[in-house]
């Protein structure tokens, strides 16, 4: 049984959370991106990051290959400070097997 002195010296190790590690299926990836589009439709940077999370979950090398873009440009465009063109967003969505659609607000 741990004593008070043993418990006090035990340290909790924390690791950074990466949502991409939690996105395992195409349905989870689509639901995650859809949640961003629904809940934060004006947050272009957040939506781009979410698209980047999905791309990392699928594998950035594969997404780069399927989209015809370089891995480096994808990481940059879909990063926290990225600002991807709409053409890049469409290419990445297609490479991920996702379809953007419109509905009445």
Secondary structure as GFF3:
##gff-version 3
##sequence-region A 1 105
A	DSSP	alpha_helix	4	9	.	.	.	ID=ss1
A	DSSP	three_ten_helix	19	21	.	.	.	ID=ss2
A	DSSP	alpha_helix	26	39	.	.	.	ID=ss3
A	DSSP	alpha_helix	44	58	.	.	.	ID=ss4
A	DSSP	alpha_helix	60	67	.	.	.	ID=ss5
A	DSSP	alpha_helix	71	77	.	.	.	ID=ss6
A	DSSP	alpha_helix	86	96	.	.	.	ID=ss7
###
